[in-house]
Amino acid sequence: MKKYLAILFSLLIGAFFSALVFLWLAAGEIYDYQDNFIVERDGAQVDVVLCLAGGKGRIPVAVQIWQKLKSLENRTLTPVLFLSGVGLHANEETLIEQGVSREVVKNMKRDDIVFERVSTNTFENAQIFSSFVHQKKWKNVLLVTSGYHMRRASDILRKAIGPGANIYSETVDAEHFDRNQWHNDAYAIRVTIMEYIKWLFYRYSY
């Protein structure tokens, strides 16, 4: 009996380390994408800038991009800044707390920005946002999120919205690590592997 238990234990240990090796080699697949947005080429047609607000640094970058689009000479309408998953109590002060200047916030009109306060994960982000897309008849969406999150977020968003809208992407580089060097940092390894597992779960569950 002890012999069989020892064999079983060895097999489990082997399977565990094999899984770790697989994740180490494969997890970088979530970074295998290219942003497809160029301001000069695509900016005039963007209806809404969607920021998935769960990661640090995303909101200031989204606001900067929104300002650029707003100021384009060939625009006729101001794009909407849609902040998804900002929490129940989010408001203009939240933008300032995130690093957006008070002057920029002061110059925003109420119709320029949507604080989506209900969603708590990427799937809910996409489901709630898709209802706005269909209601407002938005045709061109610019998705802003972190590099480790972009692959899964864009896949979920495309499925939720359907073929009726075009999705551009703009990556926010994580403060803590370079996505091209994720193997070199313990925090980056943890984030990348966890996100890869989530991405696999989505791909084979929905």
N, C-alpha and C positions, 0 to 999 in steps of 0.2 A: 504493500500500500504506500509506504513512504517513497518507494522508487517511482511510482506513478505520479505522486504529488510533486516530487522533485522535477520530473519531466514536464508536468503541466506548468509548474512555476517557471521553468526555463523557457517554455514556449511563450508564456505570457510576457516575460521580460523581453524576449526577442521581438515579439509583436509590438510591444511598447516602443522599443528603440527604433524599430523599423518605421513606425508611424512618425516618430520625431524626425527621422532622416527624411522621410517623404515630405513632411511639412516644411522642413528647412530648405529643401530643393524646390518645392512647388509654390510656396506661398507668395513668392515674388510675382506670380502671374497676375495678381491684382493691380500691379503697376504697368501691365502690358497694354497700354492705351496711349492715344495722343489727343490732346485737346484740339477741338475742331473750330475754335472761335477766333476770328481776327476782327478787331474793332472796325478798322477801315472798310472791310469787306462786308461784314455781317451786322454791324452795330445798328444801322438804321432800321432794320426789320425786327429787332428784338422787342417783343411785347412786354416781357416780364423777366426780371432777374430773380431767380429762386435761390435763396441761401438756406441750406440746411444747417441750422444754427448750433448744432451740438458740439462743434469743435472750436477750440480757441483760435482766434484770428480770422475766422471766416467772415464775420459780420463787417469789420472794417474794410476788408478787401471787396466784399459785395457792394458796399456803399461807394467805394472809389470807382468801381466799374460802372455802377448806376449813374454816378455823376458824369463820367465820360460819355456815356450813351445819351444822357439828357442834353449835353452841350453840343452834340453833333449838329452841324449846320443842315444836314439833309433829313433831319427828323421833323415830323409834323406833330407827334404826340409824345409826351413824357412816358417812358416805360415805368411799369410798376415795380417796386422793390418788395418782394414777398419773402418775409422772414418766417421760416417754418420751424416749429418746435422750440419756441423761445421761452416757454413757461407761462404759467397762468397770470403772472403779474407784470409781464413785459410791457414797456411803453417807450416813449422817446428817451427817457432817462437811461434805459437799458443800453441804448446805442452809445451814449456818452460813457457809461461804465465799461463798455467794450472797446473804447478807444476812438470813437468817432468824435470829431470836434463839435463843441456846442454850437458853433456858428453854422456848420453844415446842417445840424439837426434843426436849428431855428428856421432855416430856409426851406425845409421840407413842408410840402402841403399834405394835408390829411389824406387826400386821395392818392398820393404818391406811394404810400407804404401800407402794407398789410402785415399785422402782427398775428400770426397763426399760433395760438396759445394752447391748443388741445393735444396735438400729436406728441408721442413720447418715444417713437422709434422711426426708423427709415420707412418701413412699410406704411405706417400711419401718415408720415409726411407725404408720401406719394399719393395715397388714397384721398386725403383731404385736398391736396393741391390739384389733383385731377378733376375734382368737382368744380373748382374755380376755372380751370382751363376750359371745360365744356360750357360753363355758364357764361364766361366772358368772351368765349370764342377766340382765345389766344392761339396764335399759330406758330410763334417762335419763342422758345424758352431758353434762357441761359442759366444753366445749373452751376452753382458755385459751392464747392465743398472741398474737403481735404483730399490729398492724393490717395491715401490709404482707403478712403471711403468712396471714391468716385466710381470705380468699376461696379460695385454693388448698387450704389445709389442710382446710377444712370440706367442699369438694367431694370431695376424695380420701377423706376419712373416711366421708362418707355412702355413697360407692360401695363402700368396703371392708366396712362394717358391714351394709349393706342396709337394708330397711325395718323391721327388727325393733326398732330403738332410736331414740329421739328425741334430737336433738343440739341443745343450747343453745350459745350462744357468748358469751364475755366477752373483750373486747380489752384487751391490755396496750399502752399507749402507748409508742412507742419513745423512748428517752432523747434521741436525737440530733435528732429532728425531729417536727413536727406533721404528721400525715398529710393534714390539710386544706390545708397550705401546702407540700407536697412540692416544688413547682416552685422554691422560693426557696432551696434548699440543695443544694450539689453532692453531698454524701453521700446525701441523700434521693432525689435524681434517680437516682443510680446504683442504689440499693437498689430503688426502685420499678420502674424499667425492667427490671432483671434479674428481679425477681419476676413482672412482667407477662409476660415472655417464657416463664418457667417455667410460668405459669398457662396460656398459650396452648398450649404444648407438651402439657400434661396434657389440656386440653380436646379436642384434636384427635388425641391418640395413644391414649387409653384409653376 
